[in-house]
Amino acid sequence: MTSPKGASPIASNSPKARLPLVLASESPRRLALLAQAGIVPAAVRGASLDETPKKQEIPRLYAARLAAEKALAVRAAWTNGLALFLAADTVVACGRRILPKAESEADVRACLKLLSGRRHQVLTAVAVAPPEGPVRARLVTTRVQFCRLTEADIETYAQTREGEGKAGGYAIQGRAETFVRAISGSYSNVVGLPLAETLGLLRGCGFPNL
């Protein structure tokens, strides 16, 4: 895999690596965040799962369950030798309500109307599965407050389609950053992968040079 522009990679399949790293996510944002930390996975594999929340499942348990299931699913399908499998799941929540991953302009509008002028939480569960045995995981929460948005703000943003495919219907690393009045916690967590906690998990699993 070619190193993303600007990265000074720690190649996960270098001779110093005891195990290569497989990113169990096809999110370009997570791949870019790892590149910022100088990490280039040996492979990228997505997991096809039913991501429907269980009845009365609260946001933190939902995120933790999906991250672990993604890591384990990719590990189960992997046939290229021993590896570490890194997965994550990001959830935007208002209280106990889990906002959807927006699939359309209408979804984006609905999410932004709910988030307008309010505080919400962005939770990312990060899971690392070794070649065998239990998953190691961390859950990181960032609190975000949006400005009060006008109908024009919402409509203009929805038409950019930037929020489609994003939890909560917005991308903080894009135009939606102008909606943020305050943020408490990890910024990279809101983008999709809390870097400090992710690197800590990888260190604990023996990933080299971290």
PyMOL commands that set and color helices and strands:
alter all, ss='L'
color gray80, all
select helices_A, chain A and resi 28-36+59-77+105-115+151-160+175-179+187-191+195-204
alter helices_A, ss='H'
color red, helices_A
select strands_A, chain A and resi 10-11+21-23+39-40+43-44+84-94+97-98+119-129+136-146+180-184
alter strands_A, ss='S'
color yellow, strands_A
deselect
rebuild
show_as cartoon
